[in-house]
Amino acid sequence: MPNLIRTIDDPCQLSPEEGSPADAEDLREWILTNGLGGYASGTLCGLPTRRYHGLLIAALPAPLGRTILLNQLVERLTYADGRSVAMGSENLAGRPSRRSECRIDSFRLDAGLPIWRFDCGDFVLEKRLVIPHLQNTVYLAYQVVEGEATGVQIQLRPLVHFRSHDAPVDTPHPGPYRFTAWDGRYEVSVAGPIPPLRMFLDGRDPAFTLDTARSTEIRFRLEAQRGYPSIGDQWSPGFFHAELSREQPVVLVASSESWETMRAMPFPEAHRAERRRRSRLVKLARHNHPGEDGFHAELVLAADQFLIKPAGRVQDAARAQAAGEDIRTVIAGYHWFTDWGRDTMISLEGLTLATGRTTEAEFILRTFAHYIRDGLIPNMFPEGETHGLYHTADASLWFFHALHRYVQTTDDRETLATILPNLVEIADRHIEGTRFGIGVDPADGLLCQGAEGYQLTWMDAKVDGWVVTPRRGKAVELNALWYNALKLLEGWVRELRGSEEASRYAEHADRACASFNARFWYEAGGHLLDVVDGENGDDPACRPNQLFAIALDHEILDRSRWEPVLKAVRRDLLTPVGLRSLAPGHPDYKPRYFGDLRARDAAYHQGTVWAWLIGPFVDAWLKVHPGDRVGARAFLEGFRPHLDEGALGTISEIFDAEPPFTPRGCVAQAWSVAEVLRAWNKTADRPA
């Protein structure tokens, strides 16, 4: 594996004069995931600013979902002369504090694994964090790497607040905590279905001191900024302690797994196993792209964060395993998204096919095929639930696109034949009409959608019953996707069932194409309308949705109009980190995504930049400028410096619409990583 080191000096960004943390939005973050949907995450300096920050967020079966079991550790050093000093700022309340005698000197990601380096005067201490794949377990290892720490003990005080990771920070604790200790094993539990937090300490002379305490007035500053409750408290049963040395690390292991599972591997073995797993992922992805650099490898590791085996859907897993398969899905974004059908299908190529993980792509496609109802795949699976919600007009059409790219890559005709009846069902139900007003208008063959109170396209912001961009009517990207799906289905049906049945879909495709080119061109703007036959007539807003009329494999837009559409999009929407969702100058344009939920949702698709849209832009660029891979790759270079922003080593969901294009939303987003990685591969000197 290449030397994938990303280092940040002075990660706490402390002012030399006051030693106070920077603004909450400037505190960079880290995230490590477990392949089940669970994770550990925080700021580089250890200051919790979000409800989602914690060291063990376990992915538990429904109805629990992802649950915070270990929130923080208060870390201190005690010396032989009786001195006691904090590691870092020891400042969970977020108020200014003096620089510690043992300060965080640097933070680095080593192949995506976080390492903190503490300057403690006479010695240097490193902290490493590892999560074993497919386990709700975390290892935190502390070891002296320079100098000597004779007679110095480390104290680790666990702080807990058992709650859903989505629950506000002021949510009441779930009853009194019970602390149990025996033979070096320690458990914190509550009555009810939440499993206990199990912990043990390895090291030189490890011990635990019972000293119950409550840390109050913990201020989560990003929660306050986003308009949510922001003051919480956490409980502690006491603290672990052990002697520091260069020869032996002090390792705290915390888990919701069984004792047998969590004690199966000592830290060095768990660390080596995870390093080997990551090395294999990079080698697999580089099989077809051997000349790529560290940026490519980092994107491959970032992509791994989103591919999960969902812990909660036990029945689905049993059904898949009985058929000799496995269940896989895609987490749309961390911290708060679950698996979304639309995001999964858009991301599938970049996360799996571009990384050589074709078996997982097959599992994902088969998993979602099982959930088709009334010609629709689920829009999302709510946290802690096993049944999907179907309020989406485009996810089912993206399913065709994802399957096509999978078959192109693997030539897996068996999976295609297995899923073909599902595809026919989707097309037929759309032609006949299905839920939420989704159906073909017999007057012109275009696909329309819309139902009161629902947001059915990817521009789906809704708050307090207000659908910000309803786009009811005939949306431009839905009809591009519909035409693409019909043309793909026509070819598959002709191959597997014969020309007579295929001709039906060819006729629908031809009619949709003719109507699209007659209806969607906006001469005054030199681009495509965003919606025709909408609630207020035709919508001439310049949005990125029009790109799909060029970018998809079967382009619905007449070739003569490709260049003016691309020119308009480049002029008004392109930024270094993706495309604006609305052109500046429109009355609804919002330059900044900031404030409480209503203010944020008002800006979500009204100018805010979306990273994932760079993928279809590159596709369209290469169709208009065939062979210009150098020019196309230049549009991706803005994502290199972004890997040092937000959450290190990954790509955010969205950005402000104007410089400096501050990252916003989810700190790690599946389709952002997937589309940048896919486009990066596509623009290589020797593409696969």
C-alpha positions as CSV (number, residue, x, y, z in Angstrom):
1,M,0.0,0.0,0.0
2,P,1.3,3.5,-0.7
3,N,2.4,5.7,2.1
4,L,-1.0,7.2,2.9
5,I,-0.2,9.8,5.6
6,R,-2.2,12.9,6.0
7,T,-0.8,15.1,8.8
8,I,-2.3,18.2,10.4
9,D,0.0,20.2,12.7
10,D,-1.6,22.1,15.7
11,P,-5.0,20.4,15.0
12,C,-6.7,22.2,17.8
13,Q,-6.1,25.6,16.1
14,L,-5.4,27.2,19.5
15,S,-4.7,30.9,19.7
16,P,-1.2,31.5,21.2
17,E,-2.6,34.4,23.2
18,E,-5.6,32.7,24.8
19,G,-5.2,29.0,24.1
20,S,-8.9,28.9,23.1
21,P,-10.4,26.6,20.4
22,A,-11.4,28.1,17.0
23,D,-15.0,28.5,15.9
24,A,-16.9,25.2,15.9
25,E,-17.3,25.2,12.1
26,D,-13.5,25.5,11.7
27,L,-12.7,22.5,13.9
28,R,-11.8,19.7,11.5
29,E,-13.2,16.2,12.1
30,W,-12.3,12.6,11.7
31,I,-14.5,9.6,11.2
32,L,-13.9,5.8,11.3
33,T,-16.6,3.3,10.3
34,N,-17.1,-0.4,11.0
35,G,-18.9,-1.8,7.9
36,L,-22.2,-2.1,9.8
37,G,-23.2,1.5,9.8
38,G,-21.6,2.2,13.1
39,Y,-18.7,4.6,13.6
40,A,-16.5,6.6,15.8
41,S,-16.1,10.3,15.1
42,G,-15.0,13.6,16.7
43,T,-13.0,16.8,16.2
44,L,-9.2,16.5,15.8
45,C,-8.7,18.2,19.2
46,G,-11.2,16.0,21.0
47,L,-13.8,18.7,21.6
48,P,-17.3,17.3,20.9
49,T,-19.3,19.8,18.8
50,R,-22.0,17.5,17.3
51,R,-24.6,15.1,18.9
52,Y,-22.9,12.5,16.7
53,H,-19.5,12.7,18.2
54,G,-18.5,9.7,20.2
55,L,-16.0,6.9,20.4
56,L,-18.4,4.0,20.0
57,I,-21.6,4.5,18.0
58,A,-22.8,0.9,17.7
59,A,-25.0,-0.3,14.8
60,L,-27.7,-2.3,16.7
61,P,-30.6,-4.4,15.4
62,A,-34.0,-2.7,14.9
63,P,-35.7,-1.0,16.6
64,L,-32.5,0.5,18.3
65,G,-30.5,1.5,15.2
66,R,-27.2,3.3,15.8
67,T,-26.7,4.0,19.5
68,I,-24.0,6.0,21.3
69,L,-22.5,3.8,24.0
70,L,-19.2,5.5,24.7
71,N,-19.2,9.2,24.2
72,Q,-15.8,10.5,25.3
73,L,-12.7,9.7,27.4
74,V,-11.3,12.3,29.8
75,E,-7.5,11.7,29.5
76,R,-5.1,12.7,32.2
77,L,-1.5,11.9,33.2
78,T,-0.4,11.6,36.9
79,Y,3.3,11.8,37.8
80,A,5.3,10.2,40.7
81,D,5.5,13.6,42.4
82,G,1.7,13.9,42.5
83,R,1.2,16.2,39.6
84,S,-1.9,15.6,37.4
85,V,-2.1,17.2,34.0
86,A,-4.7,17.0,31.2
87,M,-4.0,15.6,27.8
88,G,-5.2,18.2,25.3
89,S,-7.5,20.9,26.6
90,E,-9.8,18.6,28.7
91,N,-12.5,21.1,27.8
92,L,-15.7,19.3,27.0
93,A,-17.8,22.5,27.9
94,G,-16.2,24.3,25.0
95,R,-14.9,27.3,27.0
96,P,-11.5,28.8,26.6
97,S,-8.8,26.9,28.5
98,R,-5.1,27.1,29.1
99,R,-2.8,25.1,27.0
100,S,-2.1,21.7,28.6
101,E,1.3,20.6,29.7
102,C,0.6,17.6,27.4
103,R,-0.8,19.2,24.3
104,I,-1.9,17.7,21.0
105,D,1.1,18.4,18.7
106,S,-0.3,16.9,15.5
107,F,-3.0,14.6,14.1
108,R,-2.5,12.3,11.2
109,L,-4.4,9.7,9.2
110,D,-2.3,6.7,8.4
111,A,-4.2,4.7,5.7
112,G,-7.3,6.4,7.1
113,L,-6.6,5.4,10.7
114,P,-6.4,8.3,13.2
115,I,-3.3,9.0,15.3
116,W,-2.9,11.8,17.8
117,R,0.6,12.9,18.9
118,F,0.9,14.5,22.3
119,D,3.9,16.6,23.3
120,C,4.2,16.0,27.0
121,G,7.6,17.7,27.7
122,D,9.9,14.9,28.6
123,F,8.3,12.4,26.3
124,V,6.0,12.1,23.3
125,L,2.8,10.0,23.5
126,E,0.8,8.6,20.6
127,K,-2.8,7.6,20.6
128,R,-4.2,5.3,18.0
129,L,-7.8,4.3,17.3
130,V,-8.9,1.2,15.5
131,I,-12.3,-0.3,14.8
132,P,-12.3,-4.0,13.7
133,H,-14.4,-4.5,10.5
134,L,-17.9,-5.7,11.1
135,Q,-17.7,-5.3,14.9
136,N,-19.2,-2.8,17.3
137,T,-15.8,-2.5,19.0
138,V,-13.2,0.2,19.4
139,Y,-9.6,0.0,20.5
140,L,-7.8,3.1,21.9
141,A,-4.1,2.5,22.3
142,Y,-1.6,4.9,24.1
143,Q,2.1,4.4,23.8
144,V,5.3,6.5,24.5
145,V,7.2,6.8,21.2
146,E,10.0,9.3,22.2
147,G,11.7,10.0,25.6
148,E,10.9,8.3,28.8
149,A,7.8,8.4,31.0
150,T,9.1,6.7,34.1
151,G,6.5,6.6,36.9
152,V,3.8,8.3,34.7
153,Q,0.3,6.8,34.7
154,I,-2.4,7.5,32.3
155,Q,-6.0,7.9,33.6
156,L,-8.9,7.3,31.2
157,R,-12.4,8.3,32.4
158,P,-15.2,7.0,30.2
159,L,-18.2,9.3,29.8
160,V,-21.5,7.8,28.7
161,H,-25.0,8.9,27.6
162,F,-26.8,6.0,26.1
163,R,-29.1,7.4,23.4
164,S,-29.8,7.1,19.7
165,H,-27.1,9.0,17.7
166,D,-29.9,11.1,16.3
167,A,-31.3,12.1,19.7
168,P,-30.7,15.6,21.0
169,V,-27.9,16.0,23.5
170,D,-30.3,17.0,26.2
171,T,-32.3,13.7,25.9
172,P,-32.8,12.2,29.4
173,H,-30.5,9.3,30.3
174,P,-32.4,6.0,29.9
175,G,-32.6,5.3,33.6
176,P,-29.9,4.7,36.3
177,Y,-26.7,3.1,35.0
178,R,-25.5,-0.1,36.6
179,F,-21.8,-0.7,36.8
180,T,-20.5,-4.2,37.1
181,A,-16.8,-5.3,37.6
182,W,-15.3,-8.8,37.8
183,D,-11.9,-10.3,36.9
184,G,-10.8,-7.3,34.8
185,R,-14.1,-7.0,33.0
186,Y,-16.3,-3.9,33.4
187,E,-19.8,-3.3,32.2
188,V,-22.1,-0.3,32.1
189,S,-25.8,-1.2,31.5
190,V,-29.3,0.1,31.8
191,A,-32.7,-1.7,32.0
192,G,-34.2,-2.3,28.6
193,P,-33.0,-3.5,25.2
194,I,-29.8,-1.5,24.9
195,P,-26.8,-3.9,25.3
196,P,-24.2,-3.2,27.9
197,L,-21.1,-1.3,27.2
198,R,-18.3,-3.7,27.9
199,M,-14.7,-2.5,28.6
200,F,-11.3,-3.8,29.7
201,L,-7.9,-2.3,29.9
202,D,-4.6,-3.9,28.8
203,G,-1.2,-2.5,29.8
204,R,1.3,-2.4,32.6
205,D,-0.5,-2.7,36.0
206,P,-4.0,-1.9,34.7
207,A,-6.7,-1.1,37.3
208,F,-10.0,0.7,37.7
209,T,-11.0,3.2,40.4
210,L,-14.7,3.5,41.2
211,D,-15.4,7.2,41.3
212,T,-18.8,8.0,39.9
213,A,-19.2,11.5,38.5
214,R,-21.3,13.5,36.0
215,S,-19.9,16.0,33.5
216,T,-22.5,18.7,33.1
217,E,-22.9,21.7,30.9
218,I,-21.2,20.1,27.9
219,R,-21.7,22.5,25.1
220,F,-22.1,21.1,21.5
221,R,-21.4,24.2,19.6
222,L,-22.4,23.0,16.1
223,E,-25.8,21.8,17.5
224,A,-26.4,25.4,18.7
225,Q,-25.4,26.8,15.4
226,R,-27.8,24.4,13.6
227,G,-30.7,25.4,15.9
228,Y,-30.9,22.3,18.1
229,P,-30.5,21.7,21.9
230,S,-26.8,22.1,22.6
231,I,-26.2,21.5,26.3
232,G,-25.9,18.0,27.6
233,D,-24.4,15.9,30.4
234,Q,-22.6,12.6,30.6
235,W,-22.1,10.1,33.4
236,S,-18.9,8.2,34.4
237,P,-18.5,5.2,36.7
238,G,-14.8,6.0,37.5
239,F,-11.5,5.8,35.7
240,F,-9.0,3.3,34.3
241,H,-5.3,3.7,34.9
242,A,-2.1,2.0,34.0
243,E,1.6,2.9,33.7
244,L,2.9,4.3,30.5
245,S,6.0,2.8,28.7
246,R,7.7,2.5,25.4
247,E,7.6,-1.2,25.5
248,Q,3.9,-1.8,26.0
249,P,0.9,0.2,25.0
250,V,-2.0,1.0,27.3
251,V,-5.1,-0.2,25.4
252,L,-8.8,0.4,26.3
253,V,-11.2,-1.8,24.5
254,A,-14.9,-0.9,24.5
255,S,-17.6,-2.9,22.8
256,S,-21.2,-4.0,22.6
257,E,-20.1,-7.4,21.3
258,S,-19.8,-10.5,23.5
259,W,-16.8,-10.9,25.7
260,E,-15.4,-13.7,23.6
261,T,-15.6,-11.5,20.4
262,M,-14.0,-8.4,21.9
263,R,-11.2,-10.3,23.6
264,A,-10.4,-12.4,20.5
265,M,-7.7,-10.1,19.2
266,P,-5.1,-8.0,21.1
267,F,-4.6,-4.5,19.8
268,P,-1.5,-5.3,17.6
269,E,-3.4,-8.1,15.8
270,A,-6.5,-5.9,15.3
271,H,-4.4,-3.1,14.0
272,R,-2.5,-5.4,11.6
273,A,-5.7,-7.0,10.4
274,E,-7.3,-3.6,9.6
275,R,-4.2,-2.4,7.9
276,R,-4.1,-5.5,5.7
277,R,-7.8,-5.1,4.8
278,R,-7.2,-1.5,3.7
279,S,-4.1,-2.5,1.7
280,R,-6.1,-5.1,-0.1
281,L,-8.8,-2.6,-1.0
282,V,-6.2,-0.2,-2.5
283,K,-4.5,-3.0,-4.5
284,L,-7.9,-4.2,-5.8
285,A,-8.9,-0.7,-6.9
286,R,-5.5,-0.1,-8.5
287,H,-5.6,-3.3,-10.6
288,N,-7.0,-1.3,-13.6
289,H,-5.4,2.0,-12.5
290,P,-1.8,1.2,-11.6
291,G,-0.4,4.7,-12.1
292,E,-2.6,6.6,-9.8
293,D,-1.4,8.6,-6.8
294,G,-2.2,8.8,-3.1
295,F,-5.3,10.9,-3.8
296,H,-6.9,8.0,-5.7
297,A,-6.0,5.6,-2.8
298,E,-7.5,7.9,-0.2
299,L,-10.7,8.1,-2.3
300,V,-10.8,4.3,-2.4
301,L,-10.5,4.1,1.4
302,A,-13.1,6.8,1.8
303,A,-15.5,4.8,-0.5
304,D,-15.1,1.8,1.9
305,Q,-16.9,3.8,4.7
306,F,-20.2,3.7,2.9
307,L,-20.5,0.0,1.9
308,I,-22.1,-1.8,4.8
309,K,-23.8,-5.0,5.9
310,P,-26.9,-3.5,7.6
311,A,-26.9,-4.8,11.2
312,G,-30.6,-4.3,11.8
313,R,-32.3,-6.2,8.9
314,V,-32.0,-9.7,10.3
315,Q,-34.7,-11.3,8.1
316,D,-33.1,-9.9,4.9
317,A,-29.8,-11.3,5.9
318,A,-31.3,-14.7,6.6
319,R,-33.0,-14.7,3.2
320,A,-29.9,-13.7,1.3
321,Q,-27.7,-16.2,3.1
322,A,-30.1,-19.0,2.4
323,A,-29.7,-18.2,-1.3
324,G,-25.9,-18.3,-1.0
325,E,-25.7,-14.5,-1.1
326,D,-25.2,-11.7,1.4
327,I,-26.9,-8.4,2.1
328,R,-25.2,-5.2,1.3
329,T,-26.3,-1.6,1.1
330,V,-24.9,1.9,1.1
331,I,-25.0,4.5,3.9
332,A,-25.8,7.7,2.1
333,G,-23.8,9.9,4.4
334,Y,-22.3,10.3,7.9
335,H,-23.4,11.1,10.4
336,W,-27.2,11.1,10.1
337,F,-28.2,9.5,6.8
338,T,-29.2,5.8,6.5
339,D,-29.3,3.9,3.3
340,W,-31.2,5.7,0.5
341,G,-32.2,4.1,-2.8
342,R,-31.4,7.1,-4.9
343,D,-28.0,7.7,-3.3
344,T,-27.2,4.0,-3.5
345,M,-27.9,3.7,-7.2
346,I,-26.0,6.9,-8.1
347,S,-23.1,5.8,-5.9
348,L,-22.9,2.1,-6.9
349,E,-20.5,2.5,-9.8
350,G,-18.0,4.7,-7.9
351,L,-18.1,2.8,-4.7
352,T,-18.0,-0.8,-6.1
353,L,-17.2,-1.0,-9.8
354,A,-14.5,1.6,-9.7
355,T,-12.9,-0.1,-6.8
356,G,-13.1,-3.7,-8.0
357,R,-15.8,-4.7,-5.5
358,T,-18.2,-6.3,-8.0
359,T,-19.5,-9.0,-5.7
360,E,-20.8,-6.3,-3.4
361,A,-22.4,-4.5,-6.3
362,E,-24.3,-7.6,-7.1
363,F,-25.5,-8.0,-3.5
364,I,-26.6,-4.4,-3.4
365,L,-28.6,-4.7,-6.7
366,R,-30.2,-8.0,-5.6
367,T,-31.0,-6.5,-2.1
368,F,-32.9,-3.6,-3.6
369,A,-34.6,-5.7,-6.2
370,H,-36.3,-7.5,-3.4
371,Y,-37.8,-4.3,-2.1
372,I,-39.6,-3.2,-5.3
373,R,-43.2,-2.3,-4.6
374,D,-45.6,-0.9,-7.2
375,G,-42.7,-0.3,-9.6
376,L,-40.7,1.7,-7.0
377,I,-37.6,1.0,-5.0
378,P,-37.4,2.5,-1.5
379,N,-36.4,6.1,-1.1
380,M,-34.9,5.3,2.3
381,F,-34.9,3.0,5.3
382,P,-35.5,5.0,8.5
383,E,-33.1,4.6,11.4
384,G,-33.9,1.5,13.4
385,E,-36.6,0.2,11.0
386,T,-36.7,-2.7,8.6
387,H,-39.3,-1.4,6.1
388,G,-38.5,1.3,3.5
389,L,-40.3,4.4,2.5
390,Y,-41.1,4.8,-1.2
391,H,-41.6,8.5,-1.8
392,T,-39.2,9.0,-4.6
393,A,-39.7,9.4,-8.4
394,D,-36.1,8.9,-9.6
395,A,-34.6,6.1,-7.5
396,S,-36.2,3.3,-9.5
397,L,-34.9,4.9,-12.7
398,W,-31.4,5.2,-11.3
399,F,-31.7,1.4,-10.6
400,F,-31.6,0.8,-14.4
401,H,-28.5,2.9,-14.8
402,A,-26.7,1.1,-11.9
403,L,-27.5,-2.3,-13.3
404,H,-26.4,-1.3,-16.7
405,R,-23.0,-0.2,-15.5
406,Y,-22.7,-3.4,-13.4
407,V,-23.5,-5.6,-16.4
408,Q,-21.1,-3.6,-18.6
409,T,-18.3,-4.2,-16.0
410,T,-19.0,-7.9,-15.2
411,D,-21.0,-9.3,-18.0
412,D,-23.2,-11.0,-15.4
413,R,-26.1,-12.1,-17.5
414,E,-27.5,-14.3,-14.7
415,T,-28.1,-11.4,-12.4
416,L,-29.5,-9.4,-15.3
417,A,-31.9,-12.2,-16.2
418,T,-32.9,-12.6,-12.5
419,I,-33.7,-8.9,-12.1
420,L,-35.3,-8.4,-15.6
421,P,-38.9,-9.1,-14.4
422,N,-38.4,-6.4,-11.7
423,L,-37.3,-4.0,-14.4
424,V,-40.3,-4.8,-16.6
425,E,-42.6,-4.3,-13.5
426,I,-41.0,-0.9,-12.9
427,A,-41.5,0.3,-16.5
428,D,-45.0,-1.0,-16.8
429,R,-46.1,0.6,-13.6
430,H,-44.6,3.9,-14.7
431,I,-46.5,3.6,-18.0
432,E,-49.8,2.8,-16.2
433,G,-49.2,5.2,-13.3
434,T,-48.2,4.4,-9.8
435,R,-47.9,6.0,-6.4
436,F,-47.4,9.8,-5.8
437,G,-48.7,10.8,-9.2
438,I,-45.8,9.1,-10.9
439,G,-46.7,8.1,-14.4
440,V,-46.5,8.7,-18.2
441,D,-48.7,11.5,-19.6
442,P,-50.6,9.8,-22.5
443,A,-50.7,13.2,-24.2
444,D,-47.0,13.5,-24.9
445,G,-45.3,10.4,-23.4
446,L,-43.3,12.4,-20.8
447,L,-43.0,11.2,-17.2
448,C,-44.7,13.4,-14.6
449,Q,-44.8,13.2,-10.9
450,G,-46.2,15.0,-7.9
451,A,-48.3,14.6,-4.8
452,E,-49.3,17.2,-2.2
453,G,-46.8,17.4,0.6
454,Y,-44.1,15.1,-1.0
455,Q,-40.7,16.0,-2.4
456,L,-40.1,13.2,-4.9
457,T,-37.0,14.3,-6.8
458,W,-33.4,14.5,-5.5
459,M,-34.1,18.2,-4.7
460,D,-36.1,17.0,-1.7
461,A,-35.8,19.6,1.1
462,K,-38.9,19.8,3.3
463,V,-39.4,21.5,6.6
464,D,-42.6,22.0,8.7
465,G,-44.7,20.8,5.7
466,W,-43.0,23.3,3.4
467,V,-41.7,21.5,0.3
468,V,-39.0,24.0,-0.8
469,T,-38.5,22.8,-4.4
470,P,-41.6,20.7,-5.1
471,R,-40.9,20.5,-8.9
472,R,-44.3,18.8,-9.5
473,G,-44.9,18.2,-13.2
474,K,-42.4,16.9,-15.7
475,A,-38.9,17.4,-14.4
476,V,-36.0,17.5,-16.8
477,E,-33.8,14.8,-15.2
478,L,-36.7,12.4,-14.6
479,N,-37.4,12.4,-18.3
480,A,-33.8,11.9,-19.1
481,L,-33.6,9.0,-16.7
482,W,-36.9,7.6,-18.0
483,Y,-35.7,7.6,-21.6
484,N,-32.4,6.0,-20.6
485,A,-34.3,3.3,-18.6
486,L,-36.6,2.6,-21.6
487,K,-33.7,2.3,-24.0
488,L,-31.8,0.0,-21.7
489,L,-34.9,-2.1,-21.1
490,E,-35.5,-2.3,-24.8
491,G,-32.1,-3.8,-25.3
492,W,-32.3,-6.3,-22.4
493,V,-35.8,-7.5,-23.4
494,R,-34.7,-7.9,-27.0
495,E,-31.8,-10.0,-25.8
496,L,-33.6,-12.2,-23.3
497,R,-37.3,-12.2,-24.5
498,G,-37.4,-11.2,-28.2
499,S,-38.0,-8.2,-30.4
500,E,-41.8,-8.1,-30.2
501,E,-41.9,-7.3,-26.5
502,A,-38.9,-4.9,-26.8
503,S,-40.7,-2.9,-29.5
504,R,-43.2,-1.6,-26.9
505,Y,-40.5,0.1,-24.9
506,A,-38.8,1.4,-28.0
507,E,-42.0,3.1,-29.0
508,H,-42.4,4.8,-25.6
509,A,-38.7,5.9,-25.7
510,D,-39.1,7.4,-29.2
511,R,-42.2,9.3,-28.2
512,A,-40.6,10.6,-25.0
513,C,-37.5,11.7,-26.9
514,A,-39.5,13.7,-29.5
515,S,-41.7,15.4,-26.8
516,F,-38.6,16.2,-24.7
517,N,-36.8,18.0,-27.5
518,A,-39.9,19.9,-28.4
519,R,-40.8,20.9,-24.9
520,F,-37.7,21.5,-22.8
521,W,-35.5,23.8,-24.8
522,Y,-35.5,27.3,-23.4
523,E,-34.4,29.6,-26.2
524,A,-34.1,32.8,-24.1
525,G,-31.6,31.2,-21.7
526,G,-29.8,28.9,-24.1
527,H,-30.4,26.0,-21.7
528,L,-33.1,23.5,-20.8
529,L,-36.2,24.2,-18.7
530,D,-36.1,22.6,-15.3
531,V,-39.8,21.5,-15.2
532,V,-42.5,21.7,-17.8
533,D,-46.2,21.6,-17.0
534,G,-45.5,22.5,-13.4
535,E,-47.8,23.9,-10.8
536,N,-46.9,27.4,-12.1
537,G,-46.3,26.5,-15.7
538,D,-42.8,25.9,-17.1
539,D,-39.8,26.7,-14.9
540,P,-36.8,28.3,-16.7
541,A,-34.5,28.1,-13.7
542,C,-30.9,27.2,-14.7
543,R,-30.2,24.1,-12.6
544,P,-27.7,21.2,-13.0
545,N,-30.5,18.7,-13.6
546,Q,-30.4,19.4,-17.3
547,L,-26.9,17.8,-17.5
548,F,-28.5,14.3,-17.3
549,A,-30.0,14.9,-20.8
550,I,-26.4,14.6,-22.0
551,A,-24.5,12.6,-19.4
552,L,-26.5,9.4,-19.3
553,D,-25.6,6.5,-21.6
554,H,-28.7,7.1,-23.8
555,E,-28.9,10.9,-24.3
556,I,-32.4,12.2,-24.7
557,L,-31.2,15.7,-25.8
558,D,-30.6,16.4,-29.5
559,R,-26.8,16.6,-30.1
560,S,-27.0,20.1,-31.6
561,R,-27.9,21.4,-28.1
562,W,-25.3,19.7,-26.1
563,E,-22.7,22.5,-26.4
564,P,-25.0,25.4,-25.4
565,V,-26.3,23.5,-22.4
566,L,-22.8,22.6,-21.2
567,K,-21.7,26.2,-21.7
568,A,-24.6,27.6,-19.6
569,V,-23.9,25.1,-16.8
570,R,-20.1,25.8,-16.8
571,R,-20.8,29.6,-16.8
572,D,-23.4,29.7,-14.0
573,L,-23.1,26.5,-11.9
574,L,-19.5,25.1,-12.0
575,T,-17.3,25.6,-8.9
576,P,-14.0,24.0,-7.8
577,V,-16.0,21.5,-5.6
578,G,-19.0,20.7,-7.7
579,L,-22.0,22.4,-9.2
580,R,-24.4,25.0,-7.8
581,S,-28.0,23.8,-7.5
582,L,-29.3,27.1,-8.9
583,A,-27.7,29.9,-10.9
584,P,-26.8,33.2,-9.2
585,G,-29.2,35.9,-10.1
586,H,-32.3,33.8,-9.6
587,P,-34.6,35.4,-7.0
588,D,-34.4,32.2,-4.8
589,Y,-30.6,31.9,-5.0
590,K,-28.9,31.5,-1.6
591,P,-25.1,32.0,-1.4
592,R,-24.7,30.3,2.0
593,Y,-26.0,27.2,3.7
594,F,-26.2,28.2,7.3
595,G,-28.4,28.6,10.4
596,D,-31.3,26.6,11.8
597,L,-33.2,23.8,9.9
598,R,-35.6,26.1,8.1
599,A,-32.8,28.5,6.9
600,R,-30.6,25.6,5.8
601,D,-33.4,23.8,3.9
602,A,-34.3,27.0,2.2
603,A,-30.7,27.0,0.7
604,Y,-30.3,23.3,0.3
605,H,-31.1,23.2,-3.4
606,Q,-31.2,26.9,-4.1
607,G,-27.6,27.6,-4.9
608,T,-25.8,25.3,-2.5
609,V,-23.0,23.4,-4.3
610,W,-23.3,19.6,-4.5
611,A,-20.0,17.7,-5.0
612,W,-21.6,14.6,-6.6
613,L,-22.8,16.7,-9.6
614,I,-19.2,17.0,-10.8
615,G,-19.5,13.4,-12.1
616,P,-22.3,14.1,-14.7
617,F,-20.5,17.3,-15.6
618,V,-17.3,15.4,-16.5
619,D,-19.4,12.9,-18.4
620,A,-21.1,15.7,-20.4
621,W,-17.7,17.4,-20.9
622,L,-16.2,14.3,-22.5
623,K,-19.1,13.9,-24.8
624,V,-18.9,17.4,-26.0
625,H,-15.0,17.3,-26.0
626,P,-14.1,13.7,-26.8
627,G,-10.7,12.7,-25.6
628,D,-10.1,15.8,-23.5
629,R,-9.3,13.8,-20.4
630,V,-6.7,16.4,-19.2
631,G,-9.3,19.2,-19.3
632,A,-11.9,17.0,-17.7
633,R,-9.6,16.0,-14.8
634,A,-8.8,19.6,-14.1
635,F,-12.4,20.1,-12.9
636,L,-11.6,17.5,-10.2
637,E,-8.5,19.1,-8.8
638,G,-10.4,21.3,-6.3
639,F,-11.2,18.1,-4.3
640,R,-7.5,17.5,-3.4
641,P,-7.3,20.4,-0.9
642,H,-10.7,19.5,0.4
643,L,-9.4,16.3,1.9
644,D,-7.8,18.5,4.5
645,E,-11.1,20.2,5.3
646,G,-14.3,19.0,7.0
647,A,-13.6,15.4,7.9
648,L,-10.1,14.5,6.9
649,G,-9.7,12.1,4.0
650,T,-13.2,12.2,2.7
651,I,-15.6,14.5,0.8
652,S,-18.5,16.5,2.3
653,E,-22.0,16.5,1.1
654,I,-22.4,20.2,0.1
655,F,-20.6,23.5,0.1
656,D,-21.5,27.2,0.2
657,A,-22.3,28.6,-3.3
658,E,-19.7,31.3,-3.1
659,P,-16.0,31.5,-2.1
660,P,-14.4,30.1,0.0
661,F,-17.0,27.3,-0.7
662,T,-17.1,26.3,3.0
663,P,-18.0,22.6,3.4
664,R,-21.4,21.9,4.9
665,G,-23.9,19.1,5.6
666,C,-22.7,15.6,6.1
667,V,-18.9,15.5,6.6
668,A,-18.7,12.3,4.5
669,Q,-21.2,11.7,1.7
670,A,-21.4,8.5,-0.4
671,W,-22.2,10.0,-3.8
672,S,-19.7,12.8,-3.4
673,V,-16.8,10.3,-2.9
674,A,-18.3,7.9,-5.5
675,E,-18.7,10.4,-8.3
676,V,-15.3,12.1,-7.8
677,L,-13.6,8.6,-7.7
678,R,-15.5,7.4,-10.8
679,A,-14.7,10.6,-12.7
680,W,-11.1,10.5,-11.6
681,N,-10.8,7.0,-13.0
682,K,-12.6,8.0,-16.2
683,T,-10.1,10.9,-16.8
684,A,-7.0,8.7,-16.2
685,D,-4.3,8.8,-19.0
686,R,-5.1,5.1,-19.7
687,P,-8.7,4.5,-18.6
688,A,-9.8,1.0,-17.9
